[in-house]
């Protein structure tokens, strides 16, 4: 089957004024009656430029929700022709290779001289411009070329939650914004109990309206891992976070155990460009940091579970319930009767992070279950392996030999930490799974919304860096 890729620009916009170093002569998109689109940009350089910075990003867009796919920022004159530097930045390498193939007029020698024209006209918008990894959908692309770093950080909200806690007392949490735009923030916390274990969880997210996309997140046991280089080598995010704290907030890093009366005094912190990590591109971000002394006791909370057999002749759903008791973990009961022997079962599952009404796909896969059980040497993708391992550990009774028939009984399943992968970060999730036979008749289809409340035990890096 041949899939025809079609690209259509809904909006094409350039901003070139008022700038002292460039003059925008032309920026236009023409759409002809037959659907053909032709775009063009002409920019003149008004000053000699020794340094040229390039920032770009590719996002999926759904109404007012954007999810970052690729983003990067480079100093073109220094990195553009340095293969060694580019090897450490896959997004930059892809961007330069893409420009070389489709827009070679953009790539010029440095320094850029006065009067140089970037003439990119007559560019036909065709399917050949679609990267091979891009699937059908709506996208947003941005590209900014500028002469010097113009990164300014501005805090829109700064909030601390310290009450009511038994182990600490929040004395001060304030951000001041002065008339000239300077911002100064500070936090003062006093420790009320001796603490032998300290857990730290943090995350960095891009934010677009009410949607957030996780860039970095991790959770560590500070007293155990903070000074253990061997453990930190396996966790790039934790290593980055500790080095960042050492550079900007060294008063946060203290010896263990913490003593009663110890005060964390982080005041007079000026919010300036030096706080911006090198890989962060212009945009709106959300940062969270939580420091606590023990792990939450409830690891998993099911908010909704819906299962159906879609009234097919292949199976009959007898029970699908969630029991929530006041002082006990939740239990899930699913009872399914497969009415006719099935020798081919196709399973498709997807896991999303959820924030309000926006969902971002984390993992998704489909596999033929009977083929996996018959052939032990078959290659299995990582997502399928995770799903099978969780099933084997928590409800092995569903992993029957084919052909499948009779009762599938998953009752009294306790929602405990065994169901939470050790690298799963805290947050809200949406999950769906569907099993069907060779005639594509639904055997069972379930959707669930749940929250992971327990911090991840394995501090594996979850990142999407440009």
C-alpha positions, -999 to 999 in steps of 0.1 A, spaced: 0 0 0 14 34 -10 6 63 14 5 96 -5 19 124 16 3 158 11 14 190 28 -6 222 29 5 255 45 -24 272 64 -3 302 75 32 315 65 44 346 84 77 365 87 87 392 112 116 414 100 109 449 113 119 469 131 154 453 132 187 472 128 207 444 113 182 431 86 156 443 62 127 421 51 120 428 14 96 399 6 76 373 25 48 357 6 28 325 1 8 319 -30 -18 291 -33 -30 283 -68 -63 269 -79 -49 233 -84 -36 234 -48 0 241 -56 17 264 -31 48 285 -36 66 304 -8 94 329 -8 115 351 15 141 378 7 161 393 36 190 418 33 218 420 59 225 456 70 256 449 93 285 426 93 276 396 115 304 377 132 280 355 151 247 340 139 223 322 162 196 299 149 167 287 170 140 264 156 112 240 167 87 215 153 55 210 172 23 190 168 -8 212 172 -43 203 182 -65 233 186 -47 253 213 -24 224 224 11 221 211 35 193 218 72 198 211 88 172 187 121 188 179 138 220 191 173 233 191 194 264 193 229 267 178 256 293 171 258 287 133 292 301 126 308 281 154 288 248 151 275 248 116 306 233 100 319 214 131 309 178 128 322 169 162 299 195 179 270 185 157 273 148 167 262 158 202 231 176 189 209 153 167 182 180 162 208 206 149 224 180 126 189 171 112 181 208 107 213 215 88 210 184 67 174 194 59 184 229 49 212 216 28 187 194 9 158 218 5 170 254 12 207 255 4 205 293 -1 202 296 37 237 282 43 263 308 38 299 315 49 307 334 81 311 362 88 279 374 70 288 406 51 268 439 47 245 437 17 243 399 16 209 388 4 191 356 16 170 350 -15 147 320 -10 120 324 -36 100 300 -57 101 273 -31 74 248 -41 57 233 -11 57 196 -20 56 162 -3 94 159 -6 97 184 21 80 162 47 106 144 69 102 106 69 93 105 106 64 129 104 30 113 104 -3 130 91 -15 158 113 -14 195 120 20 210 128 36 243 138 71 252 128 91 282 139 126 294 129 144 325 143 178 337 131 194 365 151 228 381 157 233 377 195 217 358 223 185 376 234 175 352 261 157 369 289 140 349 317 109 364 333 90 347 362 52 349 358 44 330 390 65 318 419 48 298 446 58 277 476 37 253 496 50 246 531 20 242 554 7 222 571 39 200 573 52 184 604 88 182 593 94 218 580 82 254 584 81 278 555 92 312 568 96 331 536 87 327 499 85 358 478 94 372 444 99 409 438 97 426 404 112 461 402 103 489 378 133 482 356 122 446 351 147 430 375 133 401 396 146 388 429 132 356 445 138 340 479 128 310 501 136 303 537 126 269 552 134 256 587 137 218 594 116 207 624 127 170 626 158 150 621 157 136 586 178 106 575 162 103 541 154 131 517 136 125 484 138 152 457 115 153 427 117 179 399 105 185 364 108 210 335 79 213 311 71 234 280 37 251 284 13 263 257 -20 276 271 -33 247 292 -11 220 277 23 209 291 50 187 276 76 172 298 112 179 289 131 167 319 119 149 351 136 128 378 134 117 414 163 108 436 170 98 472 194 127 479 213 112 509 220 80 490 226 92 455 236 129 458 273 121 464 274 88 446 290 95 411 284 59 400 247 61 405 245 96 390 262 84 358 231 63 352 208 93 356 217 123 334 189 144 346 198 140 383 235 148 374 224 179 355 201 190 384 228 186 411 254 204 390 229 232 383 222 235 420 259 235 428 264 264 404 234 286 413 220 274 447 249 258 466 231 265 499 206 238 489 233 211 490 239 200 526 252 170 545 229 142 556 212 136 580 194 170 584 193 183 620 164 199 638 166 237 635 186 237 602 176 265 579 177 266 542 182 303 533 180 309 496 173 347 494 184 375 471 184 352 440 184 375 410 165 360 380 187 367 351 200 350 319 227 330 336 200 308 351 189 296 316 204 262 307 222 261 274 197 238 258 165 258 266 151 277 237 127 308 239 93 298 251 70 294 281 80 269 308 67 253 340 92 242 367 84 222 398 105 210 427 94 190 457 116 179 486 101 155 511 111 129 537 92 97 527 74 82 497 37 86 494 19 55 506 -6 53 478 12 47 446 -17 45 421 -52 60 420 -77 48 394 -100 77 385 -120 59 358 -121 24 343 -144 15 314 -144 -18 296 -166 -32 269 -169 -62 246 -188 -41 220 -215 -67 220 -194 -89 197 -200 -127 193 -164 -134 202 -167 -127 240 -189 -116 268 -178 -91 295 -192 -102 328 -177 -77 353 -156 -45 352 -155 -26 385 -132 -6 407 -136 -7 445 -123 23 464 -122 20 503 -114 47 527 -82 33 543 -73 5 518 -58 3 483 -82 2 454 -90 -32 438 -100 -39 402 -122 -67 390 -125 -77 354 -141 -110 343 -143 -119 307 -157 -150 289 -142 -158 255 -171 -176 237 -152 -191 208 -116 -205 206 -94 -178 192 -60 -186 176 -51 -150 166 -54 -121 190 -41 -87 181 -35 -64 211 -31 -26 207 -23 -4 237 -14 32 242 -3 52 272 -7 90 274 2 117 299 -29 139 305 -32 175 315 -67 188 316 -80 180 281 -47 175 264 -30 142 259 6 134 249 15 99 237 42 83 257 41 47 246 21 28 220 24 -6 204 4 -35 188 14 -71 187 -1 -105 178 -3 -123 211 -5 -159 199 25 -155 177 45 -143 207 35 -173 229 44 -198 202 78 -184 192 100 -177 222 128 -164 200 107 -137 183 120 -101 187 98 -80 209 98 -42 210 105 -26 244 69 -14 250 55 -49 244 82 -63 268 72 -38 295 35 -47 291 41 -85 292 64 -82 323 38 -62 342 11 -88 333 34 -117 342 42 -102 377 7 -90 386 -19 -110 367 -3 -140 351 -36 -158 347 -43 -137 316 -13 -151 298 -28 -183 285 -17 -205 257 -35 -202 224 -61 -208 212 -77 -186 239 -111 -196 253 -131 -196 285 -129 -173 315 -102 -146 319 -104 -138 356 -86 -107 370 -105 -101 402 -92 -86 435 -62 -69 417 -48 -46 443 -34 -12 431 1 -13 445 36 -2 436 42 -34 415 19 -20 389 39 12 386 70 9 364 100 21 384 108 49 359 72 63 356 70 99 368 43 112 390 12 127 371 -21 120 354 -23 94 327 -48 80 301 -45 44 290 -64 23 264 -61 -13 253 -80 -34 228 -78 -71 219 -94 -83 187 -96 -116 168 -86 -123 132 -120 -109 120 -113 -77 139 -141 -85 164 -135 -69 197 -127 -94 225 -123 -66 251 -116 -29 250 -107 -8 281 -99 28 288 -87 42 321 -77 75 336 -54 72 366 -28 91 386 6 79 397 12 94 432 44 75 440 77 90 429 97 69 405 122 45 422 145 43 392 156 77 382 158 71 345 160 102 323 128 112 305 139 138 281 132 154 247 161 177 242 170 197 211 
